[in-house]
């Protein structure tokens, strides 16, 4: 099958298939006499494996290692488990960082009057992290918001 058909069958774009060939993640496809790439069902199976690993967030280098283990029938499952466990740790760290970002943004949103005035703790924090969420800064922003509502 040609690259478009392989892309459709595997769920991997033609551009990514070419990239995976260039990086050596998959072997270069055989060529037809016309010069077009020719993919086998086994190639599509490999691409589906890669797609699933990418969907789980594995990096290309990790996928390369997983592919090697997948193809090696004498592999030790402990090696696969080690890679997966390390990836879970990485995901947990990224999730924690994202939760911290969310928390900071929620705090900043809570400090923002959200009206027609230019004072904005969100922009202030982007300019100088932590300034707008300091207790004294929050108090000043609240006082300004109250004064502006009155005046």
trRosetta pair geometry for C-beta under 8 A, 3 or more apart (Angstrom, degrees):
i j d omega theta_ij theta_ji phi_ij phi_ji
1 5 3.8 -110 177 94 116 133
1 6 5.4 148 100 -54 111 77
1 9 7.0 57 106 -3 165 142
1 38 7.1 121 51 -158 29 58
1 39 5.1 -43 68 64 83 89
1 40 7.9 149 21 -89 84 16
1 44 7.5 29 50 -55 135 124
2 5 5.2 93 54 13 67 102
2 6 7.0 -130 104 -5 33 93
2 36 5.4 -34 -122 162 104 130
2 37 6.5 103 -153 73 59 74
2 38 7.1 -39 -91 -101 48 50
2 39 7.3 60 168 15 5 95
3 6 5.5 -54 -142 40 33 112
3 7 6.1 40 155 -25 66 104
3 14 4.7 81 143 -133 112 103
3 17 5.9 178 -154 85 101 148
3 18 7.5 26 -149 -55 146 89
3 29 7.5 -162 -81 17 89 165
3 36 7.5 -133 -7 -175 93 92
3 37 5.0 60 -55 62 100 124
3 39 6.8 108 -92 -20 47 123
4 7 5.6 -51 -148 32 29 114
4 8 6.5 27 154 -16 62 105
4 14 6.0 -20 -85 -73 54 130
5 8 5.7 -54 -148 37 32 110
5 9 6.1 26 156 -15 66 111
5 39 7.4 -169 82 53 93 116
6 9 5.8 -58 -141 42 29 108
6 10 5.9 9 165 -4 66 118
6 12 7.8 -32 133 64 84 99
6 14 7.9 103 71 -101 92 74
6 17 6.4 94 105 -114 120 158
6 29 8.0 -128 -28 -99 168 147
6 37 7.9 -65 10 113 143 116
6 39 3.8 42 -82 53 138 161
6 43 6.4 -33 -137 111 132 115
6 44 5.5 -140 -144 -87 79 90
6 47 6.6 113 167 0 99 164
7 10 6.4 -70 -138 47 21 96
7 11 7.9 -149 174 35 53 4
7 12 5.9 -108 -134 84 64 59
7 13 5.6 24 -151 -152 123 23
7 14 4.5 -60 -61 -57 146 69
7 17 6.1 -108 -81 -20 88 133
8 11 8.0 27 -176 -65 22 38
9 44 4.8 -30 110 -143 123 137
10 17 7.7 108 62 -82 145 115
10 44 4.9 -148 -67 -154 101 74
10 47 3.6 -10 -153 108 154 124
10 48 5.1 -130 -144 -60 79 69
10 51 6.1 165 159 -26 88 138
11 47 7.8 162 51 134 67 101
11 48 6.8 75 31 -111 105 71
11 51 4.9 95 86 -158 107 163
12 16 5.0 -113 179 86 92 123
12 17 5.6 114 118 -61 114 85
12 20 7.6 -5 169 -10 146 142
12 47 4.7 -120 16 -179 140 110
12 48 7.9 -132 -20 -74 109 38
12 50 6.6 28 -83 86 146 112
12 51 5.0 -129 -63 -74 96 110
13 16 4.6 93 59 8 84 100
13 17 7.0 -141 98 -8 45 84
14 17 5.5 -50 -148 32 35 115
14 18 6.5 36 153 -18 65 102
15 18 5.9 -55 -155 35 31 110
15 19 6.4 32 147 -20 64 107
16 19 5.2 -51 -146 37 38 116
16 20 6.2 41 154 -21 68 102
17 20 5.8 -52 -148 35 30 111
17 21 6.6 32 151 -19 62 104
17 26 7.5 -41 -157 50 68 145
17 47 6.6 -13 -104 -117 98 131
18 21 5.6 -54 -153 35 33 113
18 22 6.3 34 151 -21 66 106
19 22 5.6 -54 -148 35 32 113
19 23 6.3 17 159 -8 67 109
20 23 6.1 -59 -140 45 29 102
20 25 4.1 -78 -158 65 83 118
20 26 4.6 41 135 14 113 103
20 47 7.6 156 61 -111 166 84
20 50 6.6 31 -119 -175 149 167
21 24 7.8 37 179 -71 28 25
21 25 7.7 -69 -53 50 22 77
21 26 5.8 -46 -81 75 60 90
21 27 7.4 4 -129 126 79 21
21 28 5.1 84 -164 -102 112 60
21 29 6.8 -61 -102 -9 138 81
23 60 6.5 -29 139 175 158 143
24 27 7.9 16 -151 -92 57 43
24 64 7.8 39 102 -119 90 124
25 50 6.6 87 152 -117 127 139
25 60 6.2 -89 -81 -164 132 99
25 63 6.5 18 -145 104 121 116
25 64 5.9 -105 -117 -85 76 87
25 67 7.2 133 -170 -7 74 160
26 43 7.0 85 -175 -149 133 86
26 46 5.8 127 -116 125 113 135
26 47 7.0 -1 -78 -75 155 77
26 50 7.2 -73 -52 -41 112 151
29 37 3.9 64 83 -164 139 104
29 38 6.0 169 161 55 109 43
29 39 5.4 -56 -128 -76 131 72
29 43 6.5 50 -107 -131 96 158
30 37 7.4 113 72 -161 43 58
30 38 4.8 -43 84 63 93 103
30 40 7.9 56 17 -32 118 99
31 35 5.9 -19 -175 -147 118 31
31 36 6.9 146 -154 74 71 29
31 37 6.3 -51 -101 -100 63 42
31 38 6.5 137 -132 5 12 96
32 35 6.8 -37 71 28 76 21
32 36 4.9 2 33 58 116 83
32 37 7.8 19 -2 83 86 5
32 38 5.0 112 -50 -51 86 120
39 43 4.2 -123 -162 83 90 144
39 44 6.2 101 146 -50 121 82
40 43 4.8 110 51 0 68 99
40 44 7.3 -129 100 0 43 85
41 44 5.5 -52 -150 36 38 113
41 45 6.4 45 149 -25 66 102
42 45 5.4 -48 -149 32 35 117
42 46 6.6 38 151 -18 64 101
43 46 5.7 -52 -153 35 33 112
43 47 6.4 33 149 -19 65 106
44 47 5.5 -53 -147 37 34 114
44 48 6.4 39 152 -22 65 101
45 48 5.8 -50 -151 32 31 112
45 49 6.7 35 148 -20 62 102
46 49 5.5 -52 -154 32 35 115
46 50 6.5 33 150 -17 66 105
46 67 7.2 50 -153 -136 98 117
47 50 5.5 -52 -148 38 35 113
47 51 6.2 40 151 -24 66 104
48 51 5.4 -50 -145 34 33 115
48 52 6.4 33 156 -18 65 103
49 52 6.0 -57 -152 36 28 109
49 53 6.4 25 152 -16 63 108
49 66 8.0 -166 160 120 110 111
49 67 6.8 117 118 -102 133 85
49 70 6.5 118 -164 168 150 174
50 53 5.7 -57 -148 39 31 111
50 54 6.2 32 153 -19 67 106
50 63 5.8 67 -132 -175 77 138
50 67 7.3 5 -78 -75 87 120
51 54 5.7 -54 -147 37 30 111
51 55 6.3 34 152 -22 64 105
52 55 5.5 -50 -147 33 32 115
52 56 6.7 26 153 -13 62 105
53 56 5.8 -60 -153 40 32 108
53 58 4.4 -48 171 43 91 133
53 62 7.4 -168 175 106 121 96
53 63 4.6 128 119 -110 147 101
53 66 5.9 166 -115 74 144 153
54 57 7.5 62 -179 -65 34 15
54 58 6.6 -86 -83 56 33 80
54 63 7.0 0 -59 -76 73 144
56 87 7.5 46 137 149 105 146
57 87 6.9 145 93 -176 99 113
57 91 6.3 102 89 -90 155 110
58 62 4.2 -126 -171 93 99 125
58 63 5.1 126 117 -59 122 82
58 66 6.7 -10 -178 -7 163 144
58 87 6.0 -40 -97 -118 78 146
59 62 4.8 94 54 8 75 103
59 63 7.0 -139 97 -6 38 88
60 63 5.5 -54 -147 36 33 113
60 64 6.4 41 151 -26 65 100
61 64 5.6 -46 -152 27 33 116
61 65 6.8 30 150 -14 62 103
62 65 5.7 -55 -154 38 35 110
62 66 6.2 34 149 -18 68 107
62 83 5.9 142 -156 -170 98 114
62 87 6.5 95 -158 -78 160 118
63 66 5.4 -54 -143 41 34 111
63 67 6.1 41 154 -24 67 103
64 67 5.8 -51 -149 33 27 113
64 68 6.6 30 151 -19 60 104
65 68 5.7 -52 -153 33 33 114
65 69 6.6 28 151 -14 65 105
65 83 6.1 -179 106 -104 127 145
66 69 5.7 -56 -148 40 35 108
66 70 6.0 40 152 -25 68 106
66 80 6.9 79 -126 -126 81 86
66 83 6.2 -168 -73 118 90 160
67 70 5.5 -52 -143 34 31 115
67 71 6.3 23 159 -13 65 108
68 71 6.1 -62 -149 40 26 105
68 72 6.2 19 155 -17 64 116
69 72 5.6 -63 -141 40 32 109
69 75 4.5 95 -160 -130 78 150
69 79 5.7 -166 -110 103 135 120
69 80 5.4 170 140 -74 154 92
69 83 7.8 -155 0 3 153 146
70 75 7.8 1 -53 -16 16 160
72 75 4.3 105 95 -53 103 96
75 79 6.2 -106 -175 49 97 128
75 80 6.9 66 148 -35 132 105
76 79 4.9 97 73 -8 87 99
76 80 7.9 -166 99 1 53 81
77 80 5.4 -51 -157 38 51 113
77 81 6.0 54 145 -23 75 105
78 81 5.4 -53 -143 39 33 115
78 82 6.3 42 154 -27 65 102
79 82 5.7 -48 -150 28 30 115
79 83 6.9 28 153 -15 61 103
80 83 5.9 -56 -155 35 33 109
80 84 6.3 28 151 -15 67 110
81 84 5.7 -58 -145 42 31 110
81 85 5.9 32 157 -21 68 109
82 85 5.9 -54 -142 37 26 110
82 86 6.4 26 157 -18 62 107
83 86 5.9 -56 -150 36 28 110
83 87 6.4 28 151 -19 63 108
84 87 5.6 -56 -151 36 32 113
84 88 6.5 36 151 -23 66 102
85 88 5.6 -48 -149 31 34 113
85 89 6.7 37 151 -19 63 101
86 89 5.7 -51 -154 33 35 114
86 90 6.5 35 148 -18 65 104
87 90 5.5 -52 -150 36 36 113
87 91 6.3 38 151 -19 67 104
88 91 5.6 -52 -146 38 32 113
88 92 6.3 37 152 -23 64 104
89 92 5.6 -52 -148 34 30 113
89 93 6.6 31 153 -18 63 104
90 93 5.8 -54 -152 34 32 111
90 94 6.5 28 152 -15 65 106
91 94 5.7 -57 -148 39 33 110
91 95 6.2 35 153 -21 67 106
92 95 5.6 -52 -145 36 31 113
92 96 6.3 34 154 -20 64 104
93 96 5.7 -51 -148 34 31 112
93 97 6.5 31 152 -18 63 105
94 97 5.6 -53 -149 36 33 112
94 98 6.3 32 153 -17 66 106
95 98 5.7 -57 -148 39 32 110
95 99 6.2 33 153 -21 66 105
96 99 5.7 -52 -146 35 31 112
96 100 6.5 34 152 -20 63 103
97 100 5.7 -53 -152 34 32 113
97 101 6.6 35 149 -20 64 102
98 101 5.4 -48 -150 34 37 115
98 102 6.4 39 151 -20 66 103
99 102 5.5 -50 -147 36 34 114
99 103 6.3 37 152 -21 65 105
100 103 5.6 -52 -147 36 31 113
100 104 6.4 33 154 -19 64 104
101 104 5.8 -56 -149 36 30 110
101 105 6.3 26 155 -15 65 108
102 105 5.8 -58 -148 40 29 109
102 106 6.2 31 154 -21 66 106
103 106 5.7 -53 -146 35 29 112
103 107 6.5 31 154 -18 63 104
104 107 5.8 -56 -152 36 31 112
104 108 6.3 28 152 -16 65 108
104 125 7.4 172 168 167 109 151
104 133 6.9 -82 -148 -58 79 158
105 108 5.5 -54 -145 40 34 112
105 109 6.1 38 154 -22 67 104
105 122 7.7 41 -140 -125 70 104
106 109 5.6 -50 -145 35 31 113
106 110 6.4 33 152 -20 62 105
107 110 5.6 -57 -153 36 31 114
107 111 6.5 25 151 -17 65 107
107 133 5.3 47 128 -124 132 119
108 111 5.6 -58 -148 38 34 110
108 112 6.4 37 153 -30 66 106
108 121 5.3 -162 -152 112 79 103
108 122 4.6 103 157 -93 125 71
108 125 5.5 -91 -105 10 131 151
108 132 6.2 54 -120 108 92 131
108 133 6.5 -68 -74 -71 75 103
109 112 5.7 -54 -147 26 32 114
109 122 7.1 41 -74 -74 53 117
111 121 4.1 -29 109 47 122 165
111 132 6.1 148 106 160 156 100
111 133 6.9 -138 -29 -98 153 61
111 138 5.5 -100 -117 -122 117 86
111 141 5.6 47 179 94 98 154
111 142 7.8 -89 -146 -55 72 81
112 120 6.0 19 -127 -146 108 68
112 121 5.3 -134 -73 38 75 96
112 122 5.6 -4 -71 -22 136 101
113 117 6.3 23 72 45 139 118
113 119 7.1 54 17 82 120 102
113 141 7.7 -153 -34 167 95 96
113 145 4.4 177 -84 -121 126 120
113 148 7.6 6 -137 66 173 136
115 145 7.8 132 13 -141 127 94
115 148 7.8 171 73 117 146 132
117 145 7.8 -163 41 -110 151 67
117 148 5.7 -6 -71 -175 150 162
119 141 6.7 174 153 -135 129 87
119 144 5.9 53 1 122 178 144
119 145 7.7 -132 82 -70 136 77
120 123 4.2 57 94 17 116 107
120 124 6.4 172 94 -14 59 86
121 124 5.1 -53 -139 40 38 117
121 125 6.1 40 160 -22 69 102
121 132 3.5 138 -162 -170 88 132
121 133 7.4 111 174 -59 123 60
121 137 7.3 125 -123 142 111 113
121 138 7.7 38 -113 -100 152 63
121 141 5.6 1 -62 -112 118 161
122 125 6.1 -55 -152 34 26 107
122 126 6.7 25 149 -17 61 105
122 132 7.3 -134 -51 110 20 170
123 126 5.5 -52 -148 36 37 112
123 127 6.3 38 152 -20 66 105
124 127 5.7 -57 -152 36 31 112
124 128 6.7 -38 170 44 66 87
124 131 5.7 -106 151 88 102 113
124 132 4.1 122 88 -64 115 118
124 137 7.7 -173 127 -178 146 136
125 128 7.2 -85 -136 73 26 50
125 129 5.9 45 -175 -121 73 44
125 130 7.0 115 -136 -6 86 20
125 131 6.4 -165 -96 51 55 77
125 132 4.2 -85 -54 31 90 122
125 133 6.4 48 -99 -20 127 96
126 129 7.8 26 -115 -74 16 68
127 131 7.7 -41 79 36 90 136
128 131 4.4 42 97 -14 108 132
130 133 6.0 -78 -148 49 41 99
130 134 6.4 59 157 -49 76 92
131 134 6.2 -42 -159 1 30 112
131 137 5.7 132 158 -88 61 161
132 137 5.4 -141 -136 136 27 140
132 138 7.6 84 165 -71 55 66
132 141 7.1 51 -154 -49 83 147
133 137 6.9 21 34 71 14 125
133 138 6.8 26 -152 -57 32 106
134 137 4.3 83 60 9 89 108
134 138 6.9 -156 87 -10 43 85
135 138 5.6 -54 -146 34 31 114
135 139 6.4 32 156 -20 65 104
136 139 5.7 -51 -149 34 33 112
136 140 6.5 33 152 -18 65 104
137 140 5.7 -53 -147 37 34 110
137 141 6.2 34 154 -19 66 106
138 141 5.8 -56 -148 37 30 110
138 142 6.3 30 154 -19 65 106
139 142 5.8 -54 -148 36 30 110
139 143 6.3 31 153 -20 65 106
140 143 5.6 -53 -146 37 32 112
140 144 6.3 33 154 -19 65 105
141 144 5.7 -52 -147 37 31 112
141 145 6.3 34 153 -22 64 105
142 145 5.6 -54 -148 35 32 113
142 146 6.4 30 154 -17 66 104
143 146 5.8 -55 -149 37 31 109
143 147 6.2 29 154 -18 66 108
144 147 5.7 -55 -144 39 30 110
144 148 6.1 29 157 -19 65 109
145 148 5.9 -57 -146 38 27 110
145 149 6.5 30 154 -23 62 105
146 149 5.7 -54 -151 32 31 112
146 150 6.6 26 153 -15 64 107
147 150 5.8 -60 -152 38 32 109
147 151 5.9 7 161 -3 69 118
148 151 6.0 -64 -130 49 29 97
